[in-house]
């Protein structure tokens, strides 16, 4: 059995940088939430479509700020794993 709840999703490509080599990069940031009886406001009331939409946008904003502040590590700077095995 599968119940489909409406999902609200926002996001898209955002500019960021590699925090190691400072190369400019683009990363896709996306946040989504479903409208369901389980998606409630802090006061316990079920979120309306508009409230879910606002909550997703707030989450997206946080993710965008974190991305801008922290940057990412590009594939060239990612430490290679499995090279220190004994
Ligand atoms: Zn890099």
PDB file of the backbone (N, CA, C, O) and the ligand in Angstrom, with CONECT records:
HET     ZN  A 101       1
ATOM      1  N   UNK A   1       0.846  -1.203   0.000  1.00  0.00           N
ATOM      2  CA  UNK A   1       0.000   0.000   0.000  1.00  0.00           C
ATOM      3  C   UNK A   1       0.873   1.241   0.000  1.00  0.00           C
ATOM      4  O   UNK A   1       1.890   1.302   0.691  1.00  0.00           O
ATOM      5  N   UNK A   2       0.479   2.194  -0.755  1.00  0.00           N
ATOM      6  CA  UNK A   2       1.288   3.385  -0.881  1.00  0.00           C
ATOM      7  C   UNK A   2       0.367   4.583  -0.930  1.00  0.00           C
ATOM      8  O   UNK A   2      -0.558   4.647  -1.740  1.00  0.00           O
ATOM      9  N   UNK A   3       0.632   5.525  -0.055  1.00  0.00           N
ATOM     10  CA  UNK A   3      -0.162   6.751  -0.063  1.00  0.00           C
ATOM     11  C   UNK A   3       0.725   7.861  -0.616  1.00  0.00           C
ATOM     12  O   UNK A   3       1.841   8.079  -0.143  1.00  0.00           O
ATOM     13  N   UNK A   4       0.224   8.536  -1.594  1.00  0.00           N
ATOM     14  CA  UNK A   4       0.995   9.645  -2.145  1.00  0.00           C
ATOM     15  C   UNK A   4       0.542  10.959  -1.535  1.00  0.00           C
ATOM     16  O   UNK A   4      -0.608  11.373  -1.682  1.00  0.00           O
ATOM     17  N   UNK A   5       1.460  11.592  -0.860  1.00  0.00           N
ATOM     18  CA  UNK A   5       1.183  12.934  -0.381  1.00  0.00           C
ATOM     19  C   UNK A   5       1.831  13.917  -1.332  1.00  0.00           C
ATOM     20  O   UNK A   5       2.862  13.628  -1.940  1.00  0.00           O
ATOM     21  N   UNK A   6       1.230  15.057  -1.452  1.00  0.00           N
ATOM     22  CA  UNK A   6       1.828  16.106  -2.273  1.00  0.00           C
ATOM     23  C   UNK A   6       3.173  16.502  -1.696  1.00  0.00           C
ATOM     24  O   UNK A   6       3.333  16.651  -0.485  1.00  0.00           O
ATOM     25  N   UNK A   7       4.128  16.667  -2.585  1.00  0.00           N
ATOM     26  CA  UNK A   7       5.436  17.091  -2.125  1.00  0.00           C
ATOM     27  C   UNK A   7       5.724  18.486  -2.661  1.00  0.00           C
ATOM     28  O   UNK A   7       5.464  18.799  -3.823  1.00  0.00           O
ATOM     29  N   UNK A   8       6.263  19.304  -1.783  1.00  0.00           N
ATOM     30  CA  UNK A   8       6.657  20.647  -2.204  1.00  0.00           C
ATOM     31  C   UNK A   8       8.174  20.687  -2.208  1.00  0.00           C
ATOM     32  O   UNK A   8       8.813  20.333  -1.217  1.00  0.00           O
ATOM     33  N   UNK A   9       8.743  21.111  -3.307  1.00  0.00           N
ATOM     34  CA  UNK A   9      10.187  21.068  -3.471  1.00  0.00           C
ATOM     35  C   UNK A   9      10.676  22.360  -4.108  1.00  0.00           C
ATOM     36  O   UNK A   9      10.104  22.842  -5.086  1.00  0.00           O
ATOM     37  N   UNK A  10      11.738  22.910  -3.542  1.00  0.00           N
ATOM     38  CA  UNK A  10      12.352  24.112  -4.109  1.00  0.00           C
ATOM     39  C   UNK A  10      13.848  23.898  -4.190  1.00  0.00           C
ATOM     40  O   UNK A  10      14.425  23.116  -3.434  1.00  0.00           O
ATOM     41  N   UNK A  11      14.456  24.598  -5.110  1.00  0.00           N
ATOM     42  CA  UNK A  11      15.910  24.534  -5.177  1.00  0.00           C
ATOM     43  C   UNK A  11      16.414  24.725  -6.582  1.00  0.00           C
ATOM     44  O   UNK A  11      15.652  25.069  -7.485  1.00  0.00           O
ATOM     45  N   UNK A  12      17.696  24.502  -6.767  1.00  0.00           N
ATOM     46  CA  UNK A  12      18.308  24.668  -8.065  1.00  0.00           C
ATOM     47  C   UNK A  12      19.798  24.872  -7.905  1.00  0.00           C
ATOM     48  O   UNK A  12      20.315  24.807  -6.790  1.00  0.00           O
ATOM     49  N   UNK A  13      20.502  25.120  -9.008  1.00  0.00           N
ATOM     50  CA  UNK A  13      21.945  25.307  -8.923  1.00  0.00           C
ATOM     51  C   UNK A  13      22.296  26.595  -8.179  1.00  0.00           C
ATOM     52  O   UNK A  13      21.699  27.647  -8.407  1.00  0.00           O
ATOM     53  N   UNK A  14      23.275  26.483  -7.289  1.00  0.00           N
ATOM     54  CA  UNK A  14      23.744  27.656  -6.557  1.00  0.00           C
ATOM     55  C   UNK A  14      25.262  27.729  -6.673  1.00  0.00           C
ATOM     56  O   UNK A  14      25.943  26.704  -6.712  1.00  0.00           O
ATOM     57  N   UNK A  15      25.774  28.934  -6.727  1.00  0.00           N
ATOM     58  CA  UNK A  15      27.221  29.099  -6.844  1.00  0.00           C
ATOM     59  C   UNK A  15      27.900  28.916  -5.495  1.00  0.00           C
ATOM     60  O   UNK A  15      27.428  29.415  -4.473  1.00  0.00           O
ATOM     61  N   UNK A  16      29.006  28.198  -5.506  1.00  0.00           N
ATOM     62  CA  UNK A  16      29.797  28.037  -4.299  1.00  0.00           C
ATOM     63  C   UNK A  16      31.260  27.909  -4.717  1.00  0.00           C
ATOM     64  O   UNK A  16      31.614  28.236  -5.850  1.00  0.00           O
ATOM     65  N   UNK A  17      32.093  27.445  -3.822  1.00  0.00           N
ATOM     66  CA  UNK A  17      33.518  27.342  -4.129  1.00  0.00           C
ATOM     67  C   UNK A  17      34.098  26.140  -3.420  1.00  0.00           C
ATOM     68  O   UNK A  17      33.514  25.626  -2.466  1.00  0.00           O
ATOM     69  N   UNK A  18      35.254  25.694  -3.890  1.00  0.00           N
ATOM     70  CA  UNK A  18      35.966  24.629  -3.203  1.00  0.00           C
ATOM     71  C   UNK A  18      36.772  25.264  -2.078  1.00  0.00           C
ATOM     72  O   UNK A  18      37.551  26.187  -2.313  1.00  0.00           O
ATOM     73  N   UNK A  19      36.587  24.774  -0.861  1.00  0.00           N
ATOM     74  CA  UNK A  19      37.258  25.430   0.258  1.00  0.00           C
ATOM     75  C   UNK A  19      38.747  25.099   0.312  1.00  0.00           C
ATOM     76  O   UNK A  19      39.465  25.675   1.129  1.00  0.00           O
ATOM     77  N   UNK A  20      39.224  24.203  -0.520  1.00  0.00           N
ATOM     78  CA  UNK A  20      40.646  23.882  -0.555  1.00  0.00           C
ATOM     79  C   UNK A  20      41.350  24.637  -1.682  1.00  0.00           C
ATOM     80  O   UNK A  20      42.322  25.347  -1.426  1.00  0.00           O
ATOM     81  N   UNK A  21      40.884  24.499  -2.916  1.00  0.00           N
ATOM     82  CA  UNK A  21      41.571  25.166  -4.037  1.00  0.00           C
ATOM     83  C   UNK A  21      40.897  26.470  -4.458  1.00  0.00           C
ATOM     84  O   UNK A  21      41.410  27.180  -5.323  1.00  0.00           O
ATOM     85  N   UNK A  22      39.748  26.791  -3.850  1.00  0.00           N
ATOM     86  CA  UNK A  22      39.032  28.043  -4.111  1.00  0.00           C
ATOM     87  C   UNK A  22      38.433  28.131  -5.511  1.00  0.00           C
ATOM     88  O   UNK A  22      38.006  29.200  -5.947  1.00  0.00           O
ATOM     89  N   UNK A  23      38.406  27.012  -6.200  1.00  0.00           N
ATOM     90  CA  UNK A  23      37.793  26.988  -7.516  1.00  0.00           C
ATOM     91  C   UNK A  23      36.294  27.259  -7.378  1.00  0.00           C
ATOM     92  O   UNK A  23      35.648  26.799  -6.437  1.00  0.00           O
ATOM     93  N   UNK A  24      35.756  28.019  -8.343  1.00  0.00           N
ATOM     94  CA  UNK A  24      34.314  28.278  -8.314  1.00  0.00           C
ATOM     95  C   UNK A  24      33.566  27.050  -8.797  1.00  0.00           C
ATOM     96  O   UNK A  24      33.950  26.408  -9.775  1.00  0.00           O
ATOM     97  N   UNK A  25      32.505  26.743  -8.101  1.00  0.00           N
ATOM     98  CA  UNK A  25      31.731  25.544  -8.410  1.00  0.00           C
ATOM     99  C   UNK A  25      30.250  25.866  -8.339  1.00  0.00           C
ATOM    100  O   UNK A  25      29.848  26.895  -7.796  1.00  0.00           O
ATOM    101  N   UNK A  26      29.467  24.995  -8.879  1.00  0.00           N
ATOM    102  CA  UNK A  26      28.013  25.093  -8.770  1.00  0.00           C
ATOM    103  C   UNK A  26      27.504  23.796  -8.165  1.00  0.00           C
ATOM    104  O   UNK A  26      27.896  22.704  -8.577  1.00  0.00           O
ATOM    105  N   UNK A  27      26.655  23.928  -7.214  1.00  0.00           N
ATOM    106  CA  UNK A  27      26.052  22.747  -6.606  1.00  0.00           C
ATOM    107  C   UNK A  27      24.539  22.916  -6.590  1.00  0.00           C
ATOM    108  O   UNK A  27      24.027  24.021  -6.411  1.00  0.00           O
ATOM    109  N   UNK A  28      23.851  21.839  -6.773  1.00  0.00           N
ATOM    110  CA  UNK A  28      22.389  21.899  -6.725  1.00  0.00           C
ATOM    111  C   UNK A  28      21.949  21.766  -5.270  1.00  0.00           C
ATOM    112  O   UNK A  28      22.310  20.817  -4.574  1.00  0.00           O
ATOM    113  N   UNK A  29      21.173  22.729  -4.839  1.00  0.00           N
ATOM    114  CA  UNK A  29      20.609  22.702  -3.494  1.00  0.00           C
ATOM    115  C   UNK A  29      19.120  22.465  -3.636  1.00  0.00           C
ATOM    116  O   UNK A  29      18.447  23.176  -4.381  1.00  0.00           O
ATOM    117  N   UNK A  30      18.605  21.490  -2.941  1.00  0.00           N
ATOM    118  CA  UNK A  30      17.181  21.206  -3.043  1.00  0.00           C
ATOM    119  C   UNK A  30      16.637  20.783  -1.688  1.00  0.00           C
ATOM    120  O   UNK A  30      17.251  19.998  -0.967  1.00  0.00           O
ATOM    121  N   UNK A  31      15.497  21.311  -1.368  1.00  0.00           N
ATOM    122  CA  UNK A  31      14.803  20.912  -0.137  1.00  0.00           C
ATOM    123  C   UNK A  31      13.373  20.568  -0.491  1.00  0.00           C
ATOM    124  O   UNK A  31      12.766  21.209  -1.348  1.00  0.00           O
ATOM    125  N   UNK A  32      12.839  19.564   0.163  1.00  0.00           N
ATOM    126  CA  UNK A  32      11.451  19.207  -0.113  1.00  0.00           C
ATOM    127  C   UNK A  32      10.780  18.718   1.163  1.00  0.00           C
ATOM    128  O   UNK A  32      11.432  18.282   2.112  1.00  0.00           O
ATOM    129  N   UNK A  33       9.486  18.806   1.153  1.00  0.00           N
ATOM    130  CA  UNK A  33       8.669  18.346   2.284  1.00  0.00           C
ATOM    131  C   UNK A  33       7.330  17.900   1.728  1.00  0.00           C
ATOM    132  O   UNK A  33       6.845  18.439   0.733  1.00  0.00           O
ATOM    133  N   UNK A  34       6.747  16.924   2.372  1.00  0.00           N
ATOM    134  CA  UNK A  34       5.425  16.492   1.928  1.00  0.00           C
ATOM    135  C   UNK A  34       4.348  17.158   2.765  1.00  0.00           C
ATOM    136  O   UNK A  34       4.538  17.470   3.941  1.00  0.00           O
ATOM    137  N   UNK A  35       3.220  17.362   2.120  1.00  0.00           N
ATOM    138  CA  UNK A  35       2.052  17.856   2.851  1.00  0.00           C
ATOM    139  C   UNK A  35       1.343  16.623   3.362  1.00  0.00           C
ATOM    140  O   UNK A  35       0.788  15.858   2.573  1.00  0.00           O
ATOM    141  N   UNK A  36       1.350  16.416   4.659  1.00  0.00           N
ATOM    142  CA  UNK A  36       0.743  15.216   5.215  1.00  0.00           C
ATOM    143  C   UNK A  36       0.251  15.510   6.625  1.00  0.00           C
ATOM    144  O   UNK A  36       0.629  16.513   7.231  1.00  0.00           O
ATOM    145  N   UNK A  37      -0.594  14.626   7.139  1.00  0.00           N
ATOM    146  CA  UNK A  37      -1.092  14.835   8.519  1.00  0.00           C
ATOM    147  C   UNK A  37       0.029  14.780   9.553  1.00  0.00           C
ATOM    148  O   UNK A  37      -0.149  15.179  10.704  1.00  0.00           O
ATOM    149  N   UNK A  38       1.217  14.265   9.110  1.00  0.00           N
ATOM    150  CA  UNK A  38       2.334  14.142  10.049  1.00  0.00           C
ATOM    151  C   UNK A  38       3.249  15.362  10.021  1.00  0.00           C
ATOM    152  O   UNK A  38       4.125  15.518  10.872  1.00  0.00           O
ATOM    153  N   UNK A  39       3.033  16.216   9.039  1.00  0.00           N
ATOM    154  CA  UNK A  39       3.858  17.415   8.927  1.00  0.00           C
ATOM    155  C   UNK A  39       3.168  18.544   9.679  1.00  0.00           C
ATOM    156  O   UNK A  39       2.239  19.181   9.183  1.00  0.00           O
ATOM    157  N   UNK A  40       3.661  18.769  10.903  1.00  0.00           N
ATOM    158  CA  UNK A  40       2.961  19.690  11.800  1.00  0.00           C
ATOM    159  C   UNK A  40       3.800  20.900  12.151  1.00  0.00           C
ATOM    160  O   UNK A  40       5.028  20.883  12.067  1.00  0.00           O
ATOM    161  N   UNK A  41       3.110  21.938  12.544  1.00  0.00           N
ATOM    162  CA  UNK A  41       3.750  23.128  13.083  1.00  0.00           C
ATOM    163  C   UNK A  41       4.250  22.822  14.488  1.00  0.00           C
ATOM    164  O   UNK A  41       3.821  21.850  15.109  1.00  0.00           O
ATOM    165  N   UNK A  42       5.169  23.663  14.993  1.00  0.00           N
ATOM    166  CA  UNK A  42       5.620  23.438  16.380  1.00  0.00           C
ATOM    167  C   UNK A  42       4.471  23.419  17.383  1.00  0.00           C
ATOM    168  O   UNK A  42       4.601  22.804  18.442  1.00  0.00           O
ATOM    169  N   UNK A  43       3.364  24.068  17.086  1.00  0.00           N
ATOM    170  CA  UNK A  43       2.230  24.071  18.024  1.00  0.00           C
ATOM    171  C   UNK A  43       1.322  22.843  17.869  1.00  0.00           C
ATOM    172  O   UNK A  43       0.326  22.713  18.581  1.00  0.00           O
ATOM    173  N   UNK A  44       1.670  21.937  16.929  1.00  0.00           N
ATOM    174  CA  UNK A  44       0.904  20.702  16.815  1.00  0.00           C
ATOM    175  C   UNK A  44      -0.157  20.709  15.737  1.00  0.00           C
ATOM    176  O   UNK A  44      -0.719  19.659  15.425  1.00  0.00           O
ATOM    177  N   UNK A  45      -0.449  21.871  15.157  1.00  0.00           N
ATOM    178  CA  UNK A  45      -1.450  21.923  14.087  1.00  0.00           C
ATOM    179  C   UNK A  45      -0.814  21.444  12.781  1.00  0.00           C
ATOM    180  O   UNK A  45       0.377  21.651  12.550  1.00  0.00           O
ATOM    181  N   UNK A  46      -1.620  20.803  11.932  1.00  0.00           N
ATOM    182  CA  UNK A  46      -1.107  20.293  10.657  1.00  0.00           C
ATOM    183  C   UNK A  46      -0.813  21.473   9.728  1.00  0.00           C
ATOM    184  O   UNK A  46      -1.606  22.405   9.593  1.00  0.00           O
ATOM    185  N   UNK A  47       0.345  21.392   9.101  1.00  0.00           N
ATOM    186  CA  UNK A  47       0.740  22.495   8.226  1.00  0.00           C
ATOM    187  C   UNK A  47      -0.100  22.539   6.955  1.00  0.00           C
ATOM    188  O   UNK A  47      -0.324  21.513   6.313  1.00  0.00           O
ATOM    189  N   UNK A  48      -0.554  23.720   6.603  1.00  0.00           N
ATOM    190  CA  UNK A  48      -1.265  23.917   5.342  1.00  0.00           C
ATOM    191  C   UNK A  48      -0.245  23.943   4.208  1.00  0.00           C
ATOM    192  O   UNK A  48       0.959  24.014   4.454  1.00  0.00           O
ATOM    193  N   UNK A  49      -0.723  23.887   2.974  1.00  0.00           N
ATOM    194  CA  UNK A  49       0.171  23.947   1.812  1.00  0.00           C
ATOM    195  C   UNK A  49       1.070  25.187   1.896  1.00  0.00           C
ATOM    196  O   UNK A  49       2.272  25.117   1.638  1.00  0.00           O
ATOM    197  N   UNK A  50       0.475  26.299   2.253  1.00  0.00           N
ATOM    198  CA  UNK A  50       1.234  27.547   2.345  1.00  0.00           C
ATOM    199  C   UNK A  50       2.312  27.463   3.430  1.00  0.00           C
ATOM    200  O   UNK A  50       3.431  27.939   3.242  1.00  0.00           O
ATOM    201  N   UNK A  51       1.968  26.860   4.551  1.00  0.00           N
ATOM    202  CA  UNK A  51       2.932  26.736   5.658  1.00  0.00           C
ATOM    203  C   UNK A  51       4.064  25.776   5.314  1.00  0.00           C
ATOM    204  O   UNK A  51       5.216  26.007   5.680  1.00  0.00           O
ATOM    205  N   UNK A  52       3.724  24.683   4.599  1.00  0.00           N
ATOM    206  CA  UNK A  52       4.765  23.744   4.165  1.00  0.00           C
ATOM    207  C   UNK A  52       5.707  24.466   3.211  1.00  0.00           C
ATOM    208  O   UNK A  52       6.928  24.337   3.299  1.00  0.00           O
ATOM    209  N   UNK A  53       5.117  25.222   2.304  1.00  0.00           N
ATOM    210  CA  UNK A  53       5.884  25.977   1.331  1.00  0.00           C
ATOM    211  C   UNK A  53       6.861  26.928   2.024  1.00  0.00           C
ATOM    212  O   UNK A  53       8.027  27.013   1.637  1.00  0.00           O
ATOM    213  N   UNK A  54       6.392  27.636   3.039  1.00  0.00           N
ATOM    214  CA  UNK A  54       7.239  28.560   3.797  1.00  0.00           C
ATOM    215  C   UNK A  54       8.359  27.809   4.510  1.00  0.00           C
ATOM    216  O   UNK A  54       9.497  28.275   4.555  1.00  0.00           O
ATOM    217  N   UNK A  55       8.027  26.638   5.070  1.00  0.00           N
ATOM    218  CA  UNK A  55       9.006  25.843   5.806  1.00  0.00           C
ATOM    219  C   UNK A  55      10.102  25.335   4.864  1.00  0.00           C
ATOM    220  O   UNK A  55      11.278  25.315   5.227  1.00  0.00           O
ATOM    221  N   UNK A  56       9.707  24.922   3.647  1.00  0.00           N
ATOM    222  CA  UNK A  56      10.690  24.435   2.671  1.00  0.00           C
ATOM    223  C   UNK A  56      11.612  25.580   2.266  1.00  0.00           C
ATOM    224  O   UNK A  56      12.826  25.398   2.169  1.00  0.00           O
ATOM    225  N   UNK A  57      11.040  26.757   2.031  1.00  0.00           N
ATOM    226  CA  UNK A  57      11.852  27.909   1.642  1.00  0.00           C
ATOM    227  C   UNK A  57      12.824  28.297   2.753  1.00  0.00           C
ATOM    228  O   UNK A  57      13.955  28.698   2.479  1.00  0.00           O
ATOM    229  N   UNK A  58      12.386  28.180   4.002  1.00  0.00           N
ATOM    230  CA  UNK A  58      13.260  28.503   5.134  1.00  0.00           C
ATOM    231  C   UNK A  58      14.426  27.521   5.201  1.00  0.00           C
ATOM    232  O   UNK A  58      15.568  27.913   5.443  1.00  0.00           O
ATOM    233  N   UNK A  59      14.123  26.229   4.982  1.00  0.00           N
ATOM    234  CA  UNK A  59      15.167  25.205   4.975  1.00  0.00           C
ATOM    235  C   UNK A  59      16.150  25.434   3.834  1.00  0.00           C
ATOM    236  O   UNK A  59      17.363  25.297   3.999  1.00  0.00           O
ATOM    237  N   UNK A  60      15.598  25.787   2.664  1.00  0.00           N
ATOM    238  CA  UNK A  60      16.431  26.036   1.490  1.00  0.00           C
ATOM    239  C   UNK A  60      17.385  27.199   1.757  1.00  0.00           C
ATOM    240  O   UNK A  60      18.562  27.139   1.403  1.00  0.00           O
ATOM    241  N   UNK A  61      16.874  28.247   2.379  1.00  0.00           N
ATOM    242  CA  UNK A  61      17.692  29.420   2.712  1.00  0.00           C
ATOM    243  C   UNK A  61      18.852  29.009   3.616  1.00  0.00           C
ATOM    244  O   UNK A  61      19.991  29.423   3.403  1.00  0.00           O
ATOM    245  N   UNK A  62      18.556  28.194   4.621  1.00  0.00           N
ATOM    246  CA  UNK A  62      19.609  27.713   5.535  1.00  0.00           C
ATOM    247  C   UNK A  62      20.670  26.926   4.781  1.00  0.00           C
ATOM    248  O   UNK A  62      21.865  27.096   5.026  1.00  0.00           O
ATOM    249  N   UNK A  63      20.237  26.065   3.864  1.00  0.00           N
ATOM    250  CA  UNK A  63      21.176  25.255   3.087  1.00  0.00           C
ATOM    251  C   UNK A  63      22.030  26.135   2.187  1.00  0.00           C
ATOM    252  O   UNK A  63      23.226  25.897   2.021  1.00  0.00           O
ATOM    253  N   UNK A  64      21.401  27.159   1.603  1.00  0.00           N
ATOM    254  CA  UNK A  64      22.151  28.071   0.726  1.00  0.00           C
ATOM    255  C   UNK A  64      23.204  28.837   1.518  1.00  0.00           C
ATOM    256  O   UNK A  64      24.332  29.005   1.056  1.00  0.00           O
ATOM    257  N   UNK A  65      22.837  29.301   2.707  1.00  0.00           N
ATOM    258  CA  UNK A  65      23.774  30.043   3.546  1.00  0.00           C
ATOM    259  C   UNK A  65      24.919  29.134   3.973  1.00  0.00           C
ATOM    260  O   UNK A  65      26.080  29.543   3.944  1.00  0.00           O
ATOM    261  N   UNK A  66      24.602  27.903   4.370  1.00  0.00           N
ATOM    262  CA  UNK A  66      25.636  26.945   4.773  1.00  0.00           C
ATOM    263  C   UNK A  66      26.580  26.663   3.608  1.00  0.00           C
ATOM    264  O   UNK A  66      27.793  26.570   3.797  1.00  0.00           O
ATOM    265  N   UNK A  67      26.027  26.528   2.407  1.00  0.00           N
ATOM    266  CA  UNK A  67      26.839  26.260   1.216  1.00  0.00           C
ATOM    267  C   UNK A  67      27.770  27.435   0.931  1.00  0.00           C
ATOM    268  O   UNK A  67      28.944  27.240   0.617  1.00  0.00           O
ATOM    269  N   UNK A  68      27.250  28.645   1.039  1.00  0.00           N
ATOM    270  CA  UNK A  68      28.053  29.838   0.780  1.00  0.00           C
ATOM    271  C   UNK A  68      29.153  30.008   1.814  1.00  0.00           C
ATOM    272  O   UNK A  68      30.281  30.373   1.482  1.00  0.00           O
ATOM    273  N   UNK A  69      28.820  29.742   3.065  1.00  0.00           N
ATOM    274  CA  UNK A  69      29.788  29.938   4.152  1.00  0.00           C
ATOM    275  C   UNK A  69      30.841  28.842   4.182  1.00  0.00           C
ATOM    276  O   UNK A  69      32.024  29.121   4.379  1.00  0.00           O
ATOM    277  N   UNK A  70      30.427  27.619   3.993  1.00  0.00           N
ATOM    278  CA  UNK A  70      31.347  26.491   4.165  1.00  0.00           C
ATOM    279  C   UNK A  70      32.022  26.049   2.874  1.00  0.00           C
ATOM    280  O   UNK A  70      33.079  25.419   2.912  1.00  0.00           O
ATOM    281  N   UNK A  71      31.425  26.372   1.737  1.00  0.00           N
ATOM    282  CA  UNK A  71      31.942  25.855   0.482  1.00  0.00           C
ATOM    283  C   UNK A  71      31.815  24.349   0.439  1.00  0.00           C
ATOM    284  O   UNK A  71      31.130  23.747   1.267  1.00  0.00           O
ATOM    285  N   UNK A  72      32.472  23.748  -0.523  1.00  0.00           N
ATOM    286  CA  UNK A  72      32.444  22.294  -0.652  1.00  0.00           C
ATOM    287  C   UNK A  72      33.876  21.848  -0.946  1.00  0.00           C
ATOM    288  O   UNK A  72      34.781  22.679  -1.029  1.00  0.00           O
ATOM    289  N   UNK A  73      34.081  20.562  -1.101  1.00  0.00           N
ATOM    290  CA  UNK A  73      35.382  20.055  -1.529  1.00  0.00           C
ATOM    291  C   UNK A  73      35.185  19.457  -2.915  1.00  0.00           C
ATOM    292  O   UNK A  73      34.392  18.531  -3.083  1.00  0.00           O
ATOM    293  N   UNK A  74      35.903  19.980  -3.916  1.00  0.00           N
ATOM    294  CA  UNK A  74      35.710  19.486  -5.276  1.00  0.00           C
ATOM    295  C   UNK A  74      36.333  18.101  -5.439  1.00  0.00           C
ATOM    296  O   UNK A  74      37.080  17.636  -4.578  1.00  0.00           O
ATOM    297  N   UNK A  75      36.015  17.453  -6.556  1.00  0.00           N
ATOM    298  CA  UNK A  75      36.462  16.073  -6.750  1.00  0.00           C
ATOM    299  C   UNK A  75      37.985  15.976  -6.794  1.00  0.00           C
ATOM    300  O   UNK A  75      38.550  14.951  -6.415  1.00  0.00           O
ATOM    301  N   UNK A  76      38.655  17.037  -7.256  1.00  0.00           N
ATOM    302  CA  UNK A  76      40.121  17.003  -7.330  1.00  0.00           C
ATOM    303  C   UNK A  76      40.770  17.104  -5.955  1.00  0.00           C
ATOM    304  O   UNK A  76      41.867  16.589  -5.741  1.00  0.00           O
ATOM    305  N   UNK A  77      40.092  17.765  -5.030  1.00  0.00           N
ATOM    306  CA  UNK A  77      40.673  17.969  -3.700  1.00  0.00           C
ATOM    307  C   UNK A  77      40.215  16.911  -2.700  1.00  0.00           C
ATOM    308  O   UNK A  77      40.755  16.818  -1.598  1.00  0.00           O
ATOM    309  N   UNK A  78      39.237  16.131  -3.080  1.00  0.00           N
ATOM    310  CA  UNK A  78      38.746  15.109  -2.168  1.00  0.00           C
ATOM    311  C   UNK A  78      39.869  14.154  -1.825  1.00  0.00           C
ATOM    312  O   UNK A  78      40.538  13.637  -2.720  1.00  0.00           O
ATOM    313  N   UNK A  79      40.088  13.913  -0.543  1.00  0.00           N
ATOM    314  CA  UNK A  79      41.160  12.982  -0.202  1.00  0.00           C
ATOM    315  C   UNK A  79      40.864  11.608  -0.781  1.00  0.00           C
ATOM    316  O   UNK A  79      39.754  11.089  -0.660  1.00  0.00           O
ATOM    317  N   UNK A  80      41.853  11.044  -1.397  1.00  0.00           N
ATOM    318  CA  UNK A  80      41.641   9.707  -1.972  1.00  0.00           C
ATOM    319  C   UNK A  80      41.673   8.667  -0.880  1.00  0.00           C
ATOM    320  O   UNK A  80      42.554   8.651  -0.020  1.00  0.00           O
ATOM    321  N   UNK A  81      40.693   7.810  -0.941  1.00  0.00           N
ATOM    322  CA  UNK A  81      40.624   6.773   0.076  1.00  0.00           C
ATOM    323  C   UNK A  81      41.225   5.478  -0.446  1.00  0.00           C
ATOM    324  O   UNK A  81      41.477   5.325  -1.641  1.00  0.00           O
ATOM    325  N   UNK A  82      41.440   4.583   0.441  1.00  0.00           N
ATOM    326  CA  UNK A  82      41.984   3.260   0.095  1.00  0.00           C
ATOM    327  C   UNK A  82      43.429   3.326  -0.425  1.00  0.00           C
ATOM    328  O   UNK A  82      43.888   2.417  -1.116  1.00  0.00           O
ATOM    329  N   UNK A  83      44.136   4.410  -0.085  1.00  0.00           N
ATOM    330  CA  UNK A  83      45.528   4.483  -0.523  1.00  0.00           C
ATOM    331  C   UNK A  83      46.469   4.316   0.666  1.00  0.00           C
ATOM    332  O   UNK A  83      47.690   4.280   0.513  1.00  0.00           O
ATOM    333  N   UNK A  84      45.858   4.212   1.885  1.00  0.00           N
ATOM    334  CA  UNK A  84      46.704   4.080   3.066  1.00  0.00           C
ATOM    335  C   UNK A  84      46.595   2.701   3.694  1.00  0.00           C
ATOM    336  O   UNK A  84      47.029   2.480   4.824  1.00  0.00           O
ATOM    337  N   UNK A  85      46.021   1.797   2.956  1.00  0.00           N
ATOM    338  CA  UNK A  85      45.861   0.453   3.492  1.00  0.00           C
ATOM    339  C   UNK A  85      47.205  -0.225   3.728  1.00  0.00           C
ATOM    340  O   UNK A  85      48.189   0.033   3.034  1.00  0.00           O
ATOM    341  N   UNK A  86      47.213  -1.100   4.731  1.00  0.00           N
ATOM    342  CA  UNK A  86      48.474  -1.766   5.024  1.00  0.00           C
ATOM    343  C   UNK A  86      48.568  -3.108   4.291  1.00  0.00           C
ATOM    344  O   UNK A  86      49.568  -3.813   4.420  1.00  0.00           O
TER     345      UNK A  86
HETATM  346 ZN    ZN A 101      39.288  21.879  -5.023  1.00  0.00          ZN
END
